[in-house]
């Protein structure tokens, strides 16, 4: 098993969640990061302008916006930033062809979607680029994607860190072939990036369809289906077919040569973010409705509600949203491969069950913003739980009356901060260090949590280190 990530400084600011009774209310989380960054790629490479409504304004999406602007895409914020007007360069390949001998250096921070989607898109567009990020990004494998691109790209693409990790350097004259194969076991974003790049590669009038075969297991398939649906909204032709089992292929994707076309597109609320509020109902025995999401959503993470139902919650749905009501919680044995971004959320819910919970199928979670198996296990143990680590997940043994407060690290991972905070809804003394790390995908999370619980958190450190804190009493 990998070693847990390095601990953060004890001097970091923290937020302490104040326990109380049942959490009751309704909320609409901000727009989906996954949908926003996919729509940004399609709109930036389309023929004609697009308007994206309900976009997420966060670190991850701002990284993508800044990168696209740096290659010549005009992006204007409207309606307090909730709408983006996107105007691609006049010529389809202008952004990549006017560089001469120079190269564009793009800073990607720790945004996995940005570096993976951009590496594929820019390789198809053509030009010279170097994509770099924070130190943790330079530990996140991208070699499978780079290898797949290298087989079809005219030019050179390489990684600069050990283990096939960023920075990524690209010197491309576009794609020369339409047959690709990519491994699917590390991240579905590799496949999604190649899918979105295919219409860009055909933008010079090439009429051939692109075929992408997935070698071996494909993790998080709902995100691939999401990618296909977003691409179709921008005029692309995409078919997902069964792979050649005899060759060890789990999926085959056929992308037609139709170009992206500008459109008006509305972003759904973020289903991964919604999981925290559904979990709040489960943990507290309350009732929380998330507006704007149903089982018909593009995002597979709405399936988190089904896992809560198995654990003893009641789930209701109507045309406007999904409601979870907490009940007596029981442990489950669940494969979360398809909804892996909600593993941390479920693990905190499992602390309050009457029997162990086994999470399976998420070995790839070790390679995200932090090791979301090893580091998660470390923090749950601080609360009194017994945790068994497995190669593909973990088992959470609820501590019952031994559950207690603790100061918990986030490893600068937004999902660690948001999920671990939920334990404080019932347990006194749960403090979350570096709460501002939620700005990656949900800058207003702690303010929204205060709003729905109707009680303030306790904060340490200067107020300006907590940009989403409401004007409530603080303590340190």
QUIMO-V907355 format. One record per residue. RES is the residue in three letters. SS is DSSP state (@ for helix, = for strand, . for the rest). PSI is psi in radians with two decimals (999 if undefined). Layout:
res=(RES:RES)
ss=(SS:SS)
psi=(PSI:PSI)
This chain:
res=(UNK:UNK:UNK:UNK:UNK:UNK:UNK:UNK:UNK:UNK:UNK:UNK:UNK:UNK:UNK:UNK:UNK:UNK:UNK:UNK:UNK:UNK:UNK:UNK:UNK:UNK:UNK:UNK:UNK:UNK:UNK:UNK:UNK:UNK:UNK:UNK:UNK:UNK:UNK:UNK:UNK:UNK:UNK:UNK:UNK:UNK:UNK:UNK:UNK:UNK:UNK:UNK:UNK:UNK:UNK:UNK:UNK:UNK:UNK:UNK:UNK:UNK:UNK:UNK:UNK:UNK:UNK:UNK:UNK:UNK:UNK:UNK:UNK:UNK:UNK:UNK:UNK:UNK:UNK:UNK:UNK:UNK:UNK:UNK:UNK:UNK:UNK:UNK:UNK:UNK:UNK:UNK:UNK:UNK:UNK:UNK:UNK:UNK:UNK:UNK:UNK:UNK:UNK:UNK:UNK:UNK:UNK:UNK:UNK:UNK:UNK:UNK:UNK:UNK:UNK:UNK:UNK:UNK:UNK:UNK:UNK:UNK:UNK:UNK:UNK:UNK:UNK:UNK:UNK:UNK:UNK:UNK:UNK:UNK:UNK:UNK:UNK:UNK:UNK:UNK:UNK:UNK:UNK:UNK:UNK:UNK:UNK:UNK:UNK:UNK:UNK:UNK:UNK:UNK:UNK:UNK:UNK:UNK:UNK:UNK:UNK:UNK:UNK:UNK:UNK:UNK:UNK:UNK:UNK:UNK:UNK:UNK:UNK:UNK:UNK:UNK:UNK:UNK:UNK:UNK:UNK:UNK:UNK:UNK:UNK:UNK:UNK:UNK:UNK:UNK:UNK:UNK:UNK:UNK:UNK:UNK:UNK:UNK:UNK:UNK:UNK:UNK:UNK:UNK:UNK:UNK:UNK:UNK:UNK:UNK:UNK:UNK:UNK:UNK:UNK:UNK:UNK:UNK:UNK:UNK:UNK:UNK:UNK:UNK:UNK:UNK:UNK:UNK:UNK:UNK:UNK:UNK:UNK:UNK:UNK:UNK:UNK:UNK:UNK:UNK:UNK:UNK:UNK:UNK:UNK:UNK:UNK:UNK:UNK:UNK:UNK:UNK:UNK:UNK:UNK:UNK:UNK:UNK:UNK:UNK:UNK:UNK:UNK:UNK:UNK:UNK:UNK:UNK:UNK:UNK:UNK:UNK:UNK:UNK:UNK:UNK:UNK:UNK:UNK:UNK:UNK:UNK:UNK:UNK:UNK:UNK:UNK:UNK:UNK:UNK:UNK:UNK:UNK:UNK:UNK:UNK:UNK:UNK:UNK:UNK:UNK:UNK:UNK:UNK:UNK:UNK:UNK:UNK:UNK:UNK:UNK:UNK:UNK:UNK:UNK:UNK:UNK:UNK:UNK:UNK:UNK:UNK:UNK:UNK:UNK:UNK:UNK:UNK:UNK:UNK:UNK:UNK:UNK:UNK:UNK:UNK:UNK:UNK:UNK:UNK:UNK:UNK:UNK:UNK:UNK:UNK:UNK:UNK:UNK:UNK:UNK:UNK:UNK:UNK:UNK:UNK:UNK:UNK:UNK:UNK:UNK:UNK:UNK:UNK:UNK:UNK:UNK:UNK:UNK:UNK:UNK:UNK:UNK:UNK:UNK:UNK:UNK:UNK:UNK:UNK:UNK:UNK:UNK:UNK:UNK:UNK:UNK:UNK:UNK:UNK:UNK:UNK:UNK:UNK:UNK:UNK:UNK:UNK:UNK:UNK:UNK:UNK:UNK:UNK:UNK:UNK:UNK:UNK:UNK:UNK:UNK:UNK:UNK:UNK:UNK:UNK:UNK:UNK:UNK:UNK:UNK:UNK:UNK:UNK:UNK:UNK:UNK:UNK:UNK:UNK:UNK:UNK:UNK:UNK:UNK:UNK:UNK:UNK:UNK:UNK:UNK:UNK:UNK:UNK:UNK:UNK:UNK:UNK:UNK:UNK:UNK:UNK:UNK:UNK:UNK:UNK:UNK:UNK:UNK:UNK:UNK:UNK:UNK:UNK:UNK:UNK:UNK:UNK:UNK:UNK:UNK:UNK:UNK:UNK:UNK:UNK)
ss=(.:.:.:.:.:.:.:.:.:.:.:.:.:=:=:=:.:.:.:.:.:.:.:=:=:=:=:.:.:.:=:.:@:@:@:@:@:@:@:@:@:@:@:@:.:.:=:.:.:=:=:=:=:.:.:.:.:.:@:@:@:@:@:@:@:@:@:@:@:@:.:.:.:=:=:=:=:=:.:.:.:.:=:=:=:=:=:.:.:.:.:.:.:@:@:@:@:.:.:.:.:.:.:=:=:=:=:.:.:.:.:@:@:@:@:@:@:@:@:@:@:@:@:@:@:.:=:=:=:=:=:=:.:.:.:.:@:@:@:.:=:.:@:@:@:@:@:@:@:@:@:@:=:=:=:=:=:=:=:=:=:.:.:.:=:=:=:=:=:=:=:=:=:=:=:.:.:.:=:=:=:=:=:.:.:.:.:@:@:@:@:@:@:@:@:@:@:@:@:@:@:.:.:.:.:.:.:.:.:=:=:=:=:=:=:=:.:.:.:.:@:@:@:@:@:@:@:@:@:@:@:@:@:.:.:.:.:=:=:=:=:=:.:.:@:@:@:.:=:=:=:=:=:=:=:.:.:.:.:.:=:.:.:=:=:=:.:.:=:.:@:@:@:@:@:@:@:@:@:@:@:@:@:@:.:.:=:=:=:=:=:.:.:.:.:.:.:.:.:@:@:@:@:@:@:@:@:@:@:@:.:.:.:=:=:=:=:=:.:.:=:=:=:=:=:.:.:.:.:.:.:.:=:=:=:.:@:@:@:@:@:@:@:@:@:@:@:@:@:@:.:.:.:.:.:.:=:=:=:=:.:.:@:@:@:@:@:.:.:.:.:.:.:@:@:@:@:@:@:@:@:@:.:.:.:=:=:=:=:=:.:.:=:=:=:=:=:.:.:@:@:@:.:.:.:=:=:=:.:.:.:.:.:@:@:@:@:@:@:@:@:@:@:@:@:.:.:.:.:=:=:=:=:.:@:@:@:@:@:@:.:.:.:.:@:@:@:@:@:@:@:@:@:.:.:.:.:=:=:.:.:.:@:@:@:.:.:.:.:.:.:.:.:.:.:.)
psi=(2.48:2.65:2.54:2.65:2.79:2.48:2.67:2.94:2.46:-0.17:-0.05:2.60:2.78:2.87:2.38:2.16:2.33:2.11:2.81:-2.75:-2.73:2.44:2.07:2.38:-2.98:2.63:2.66:1.86:2.89:3.03:2.72:2.26:-0.78:-0.77:-0.70:-0.86:-0.53:-0.78:-0.61:-0.76:-0.86:-0.77:-0.68:-0.44:0.23:2.91:1.86:2.83:2.73:2.71:2.20:2.16:2.53:0.50:2.66:2.30:1.73:3.10:-0.82:-0.73:-0.57:-0.60:-0.79:-0.77:-0.82:-0.71:-0.75:-0.68:-0.64:-0.29:0.27:0.06:2.28:2.16:2.08:2.26:2.37:2.84:0.98:0.56:-0.08:-0.26:2.41:2.25:2.15:2.15:1.91:2.83:2.64:-0.79:2.44:-0.63:0.28:-0.73:-0.57:-0.18:-0.16:0.39:-0.23:-2.28:-0.11:3.05:2.67:2.24:2.06:2.18:2.16:0.02:-2.16:0.62:1.78:-0.75:-0.71:-0.87:-0.62:-0.77:-0.72:-0.68:-0.78:-0.82:-0.76:-0.55:-0.61:-0.59:-0.68:2.63:-3.11:2.24:2.67:2.12:2.08:2.89:-2.77:2.94:-0.70:-0.64:-0.59:0.10:0.03:2.04:2.37:0.14:-0.66:-0.68:-0.81:-0.71:-0.74:-0.76:-0.75:-0.47:-0.40:-0.20:2.45:1.91:-2.57:2.43:2.39:2.75:2.75:-0.09:2.79:2.62:0.34:0.73:2.75:2.88:2.74:2.23:2.29:2.28:1.68:2.52:0.47:-3.12:2.51:-0.05:2.89:0.25:2.04:2.73:2.40:2.50:2.52:0.08:-0.31:-0.83:2.32:-0.28:-0.43:-0.85:-0.78:-0.72:-0.78:-0.70:-0.83:-0.43:-0.45:-0.82:-0.47:-0.72:-0.47:0.13:-0.16:0.24:-0.02:2.18:0.03:2.47:2.70:2.31:2.15:2.07:2.40:2.07:2.19:-2.81:2.49:2.07:2.65:0.87:-0.59:-0.51:-0.53:-0.73:-0.64:-0.79:-0.79:-0.74:-0.64:-0.79:-0.74:-0.60:-0.43:0.30:-0.01:2.73:2.10:2.30:2.32:2.09:2.78:2.44:3.02:1.70:-0.62:-0.47:0.09:0.42:2.26:-0.33:2.59:2.29:2.20:2.09:2.09:3.03:0.01:2.35:2.81:2.52:2.46:2.52:2.94:2.22:2.33:2.28:2.29:2.74:2.69:2.06:-0.56:-0.73:-0.64:-0.50:-0.53:-0.59:-0.62:-0.69:-0.60:-0.69:-0.75:-0.77:-0.69:-0.17:0.39:-2.87:2.10:2.25:2.30:2.00:2.54:0.00:2.34:3.12:-0.21:0.10:2.77:-0.42:2.22:-0.33:-0.14:-0.32:-0.20:-0.60:-0.62:-0.62:-0.72:-0.64:-0.71:-0.51:-0.11:0.05:2.84:2.33:2.20:2.55:2.44:-2.98:-0.35:-0.18:-3.12:2.32:2.34:2.30:2.21:2.67:-2.95:2.09:2.38:2.65:2.72:2.83:1.96:2.36:2.02:0.40:-0.67:-0.27:0.85:-0.38:-0.14:0.16:-0.78:-0.69:-0.84:-0.63:-0.61:-0.71:-0.70:-0.38:-0.42:0.15:2.97:0.09:2.88:2.72:2.25:2.12:2.23:2.89:0.32:0.66:-0.56:-0.24:-0.28:-0.26:0.43:-2.63:-0.53:-3.12:1.72:0.22:-1.03:-0.80:-0.62:-0.79:-0.73:-0.78:-0.64:-0.60:-0.57:-0.46:-0.05:-0.05:2.66:2.20:2.25:2.12:2.43:2.85:-0.61:0.22:-2.50:2.82:2.25:2.05:1.90:2.39:-0.08:-2.25:-0.19:-0.08:2.28:2.91:2.85:2.81:2.12:2.45:2.67:-0.29:0.48:0.60:2.02:-0.67:-0.52:-0.78:-0.83:-0.70:-0.82:-0.53:-0.51:-0.46:-0.52:-0.14:-0.43:-0.29:2.13:2.61:0.31:1.97:2.37:2.06:2.66:0.89:-0.39:-0.18:-0.25:-0.20:-0.29:-0.72:-0.27:1.30:-0.52:0.31:-0.90:-0.54:-0.72:-0.61:-0.71:-0.71:-0.73:-0.44:-0.29:0.63:2.55:2.70:2.99:2.33:2.57:2.92:3.05:2.55:-0.56:-0.09:-0.06:1.31:-0.30:0.09:2.36:2.96:1.32:2.93:2.36:2.77:2.80:999)
